[in-house]
Amino acid sequence: MKWRSLLPWLILFVMICSVNPVGAEPVLQPWTKNPWYWSDHGEPVLLLGGSDDDSLFQWPEKDLL
C-alpha cells in the first residue's frame, strides 16, 4: 500500500530528471573573432577577474613579466 502512494511521485521525479532540452546551446562561449573575449548571445563580452592564485602580488617579479 505504501509503495502505491509513492509510485506516482517516483514516476514524476524520473520524468523531471530525464528532461533534456533539445537544441539548447551554451549561452556563454569563447568569441570566434578574438580569444580574449567571450560571446554572450552573439555579442562580445570581456570577462574580468579571477586568477590561478589568490593574490598576484605574492608572485616573484620575473614570473609576472
BATISE-844626 format. One line per field, with one value per residue (C-alpha): z negated, x negated, y negated. Coordinates in nm, 2 decimals, m for minus. Layout:
<atoms>
Z: [Z_...] .
X: [X_...] .
Y: [Y_...] .
</atoms>
This chain:
<atoms>
Z: [0.00_m0.09_0.25_0.44_0.29_0.37_0.73_0.89_0.72_0.83_1.19_1.18_1.03_1.30_1.58_1.45_1.41_1.75_1.94_2.18_2.36_2.74_2.93_2.62_2.69_2.43_2.37_2.28_2.52_2.65_2.92_3.25_3.36_3.05_2.80_2.52_2.53_2.47_2.66_2.48_2.72_3.01_2.85_2.74_2.36_2.18_1.85_1.59_1.26_1.14_1.14_1.07_0.74_0.46_0.50_0.79_0.55_0.40_0.72_0.79_1.04_1.31_1.32_1.39_1.67] .
X: [0.00_m0.28_m0.45_m0.14_m0.13_m0.50_m0.49_m0.33_m0.59_m0.87_m0.75_m0.72_m1.07_m1.22_m1.04_m1.16_m1.52_m1.54_m1.42_m1.69_m1.63_m1.67_m1.86_m1.99_m2.33_m2.56_m2.49_m2.85_m3.11_m3.45_m3.41_m3.54_m3.70_m3.91_m4.00_m4.04_m3.67_m3.36_m3.04_m2.71_m2.41_m2.64_m2.78_m3.14_m3.20_m3.52_m3.53_m3.75_m3.88_m3.99_m4.34_m4.51_m4.64_m4.47_m4.70_m4.92_m5.13_m5.27_m5.44_m5.80_m5.86_m6.02_m5.71_m5.49_m5.70] .
Y: [0.00_m0.24_m0.17_m0.26_m0.60_m0.66_m0.53_m0.85_m1.07_m0.84_m0.85_m1.23_m1.26_m1.03_m1.23_m1.56_m1.44_m1.29_m1.60_m1.71_m2.04_m1.98_m2.24_m2.41_m2.57_m2.72_m3.08_m3.18_m3.06_m3.18_m3.45_m3.33_m3.66_m3.72_m3.46_m3.72_m3.78_m3.57_m3.56_m3.61_m3.58_m3.66_m3.98_m4.00_m4.03_m4.08_m3.89_m4.05_m3.90_m3.56_m3.41_m3.08_m3.23_m3.42_m3.72_m3.82_m4.04_m3.72_m3.61_m3.68_m3.97_m3.75_m3.52_m3.82_m3.97] .
</atoms>
